Amino acid sequence: MHPLIEYILFDLDGTLYSARWGLEKAVNHRVNEYLSQRLGLSMEEAGALRRERIRACNYGTTLEWLRAEKGMDRVELEKYFAHIHPEHEAEELSPDPRLRSLLLSLNLPMGILTNSPREHALRILKKLEIEDLFPSIFDIRRNGLKGKPQGDVYRRVLAELGVGAQSCLFVDDVPRYVEGFRAIGGRGICFDEDDSHGDFPPPRIRTLEELRAFLDCPPEKRGLCG
């Protein structure tokens, strides 16, 4: 028997706003730019090395790779965050009144789980005019510089919230992050805006509006794990 969903944990980038805005693409460019400068590589070489090491060791974030293999003190850490998340990063993003109305209609407490730093999350939420709807932001610093999809990250967040894995719905646009949450017994749903993950086990949604129907559906018909 499935317990009721008591809490919704959202990813931020590419989930609460469309990837079509290009913000994540810009972050990816700045990450490769930082790596190029620090490691003395071309942008192409930096990007290729980054992808190879993350894939080989299943790192959740570029930061995790850098800290494990290249070393990073506190000063360099803040330099990294400042480079990839400059103050102007959300300037092109526009408020979305429909998103606010939708989130309010879900009538459940909500939080953010992001592999980005808190200042980035606050900029995005403020620009979308929904910052007041998310009293809990679990960013990369709050999670001890560990990120999704590590199981202990999800467990720590759930413990702090006082919510069981089966009572929490996690929504993310990255399949392996959803898979990581499901692996600890949680309920994960993949936000697949462009229907590009058709081979990923359901449930999947293409719009956040689908969450309303999903939550209204009997648990046994949602395709949830457990």
N, C-alpha and C positions, 0 to 999 in steps of 0.2 A: 504494500500500500504506500502511495506517495504522500509525504507530508505536504502541506500547503507552502507555497512560496511566500516568504516573509520579507525578503530583501532582494533588491536588484543591484548588482555590481556591474558598472559599465566601464568598458575601455573608453578612451577619449578620442584619440586621433583616428580618423577614418571610420569612426563609429557614430559619435555624436554630431559629426559634420562629414560631409561627403569628401572622399579622396579626390574628387574632381576639382576641388579648390586648389590643389597642388601644394598644400602646405607640407605634407609629408615628403613629397619629392624634393622640396627645397631643403628640408632637414637632412635628407639623405645626401644631397649635394654638399651641404656644409660639413657633414661628418667626413665625407671623403676628402674635402678640402683640409680639414684639421689633420687627418691622417697623412695626407700628402706633405703638409708642412712639418709635422712632427717626425715622420719616418723617412723623409727625403725621397719620396716616390712620386711618380706622376699620378694624376687623379685616377687614371685607368688602373694603374698598378695597385694603388691604395684600395680601390673598390674591389678588385679581384682578390687581393689578400684578405681583406675583411670578410668577403663571402666565403672564401675557402676555410678560414679558421673557425668561423661561426658554425659552418656546416660540419666540419671535421670533429669539433668538440661539443656540438650542440649547445653553444652559449646562447643565452636568452637575449643578450644585448651586446652591442659593440663595446660598451663600457666594461662588461664582464670579461670580454676577451682582453682588452687593454690592461685591466688590473691584474689579470692572471699571467699574461705573457710579456707585457711591456713595462709594467710598473707604473704607478700613478699615485703621487702624494696628494694631500688635500689642496695644495695650491694648483696643481695641474688639473685636478678634478674640476675645480671651479672655473678654470680657464676653458676646459672642454665644454662645460655646460653653457658658459657665456658665448662661446663661439657658435655652437649649434642651435642655441635658442636666444637670439638677440632680442632686444626689447621690441623691435618693430615687426617681429615675425607674424603677428596675427592681423596686421593692418588691413589686408585685403578681405578678411573674413567678415561676413555680415550677420547681424542678429537674425534669428529665425523664430518668429512668434509661434509658428505652427509646432515647432519642436517643444517649446515651453508648454504649450497647451497639451500636447501629447503626454509629456512627462508627468504633468500634474494629474492627468486623467488616469494614470496607472495606479495612483493612490497607494503607493508603497514607498517605504524609505529607500533611498538610493545613495550609492557612493561611487567614487571613481577609483579604478585601479589602473595605473599607468606606469610605463617604464621610463617616463620622462620626469624631470624635476618639477617640484611644486609650482615654481614661478611660471613655467610653461602652461601647466594646467589652469592656473588662475587667469592667465591672459586669455586663453581660449574660452573658458567658461564665462568670463566677464564680457568678452566680445559677443558671445552667443546670448548674453543676458539671462543666464540660467545658473549663475554661481551660487545663488541662495538655495537652490534645490539640492545641492550636494555638500552637506556639512562635513562629510568625511572624504578626504582625498588621500589615497594611499599611493604616494609617489616613490620614486626610486630611492630617495634619501630615507624616507620613513621606513622603507623595507630593507634597510641596511645595505643599500647599493646592490641588492639582488633583484632580479626581475622575473616576470613571466617568461617561460612556463614552469619555473621551479616549484615543485610541490610545496616546499616549506614557505614560500611566499604566500600562496593561497591560504595555507593553514594559519599562518600568522594573522592575515587579514580577517579571516573568519573568527579566530579566537578573540581578536580585539573588538569585533562587532558583536560577539556573543551569539552568532548565528551558525547553525549546523550547515554542512555542505549541501545536504538534500533540501534545505529550506532557502537556499540562495540561488538565484539565477544570474549567471555571468554571461554578458554579451560582449563579443569581441569580433573584429573583422579578420583576425589572424587565426587560421585553423589550428596551428600547433599550440596557441595559447588557450583556445577552447578545449583542445584535447588534454592539455595539462590539467585544467580544472576538472574535467570529467574523470581523469585518472585518479583523483583523490575522492571520488564519489560525489562530486558536485554536479549541478545541472548547468550545462553550457549550451549556448546557442550561437551559431555563427552568423554574423551579419555579412551577407554576401551581395553587396550592392549591384555588382555587374554579373552575377551568376557565373563566377569564374571558378568556383569550388564545388562543382556538381558531384564530384566523387567523394566529398566529405560527408560522413554520416549525419543524417538529420538529427535535430531540427536545424534548418537554415532559414533565414529571412532576408528579403531584399530591401525592405523598408522598415524603419522603426515603428511605423503605424501597425505593422503586423503583430507587434508585441501585444496589443490589446486583445486581438482574437486568440492569440496563443495563450494568454493568461486566463481567458474565459473558457478555454477548451478543457474538458475533463483530463486530469493528469495522465490517465492510462492511454490517451490518444495523442499525447504531445511528443512521443518518441524520446522522452527523457531517459537518462541513464538511471540505473538502480531500480 
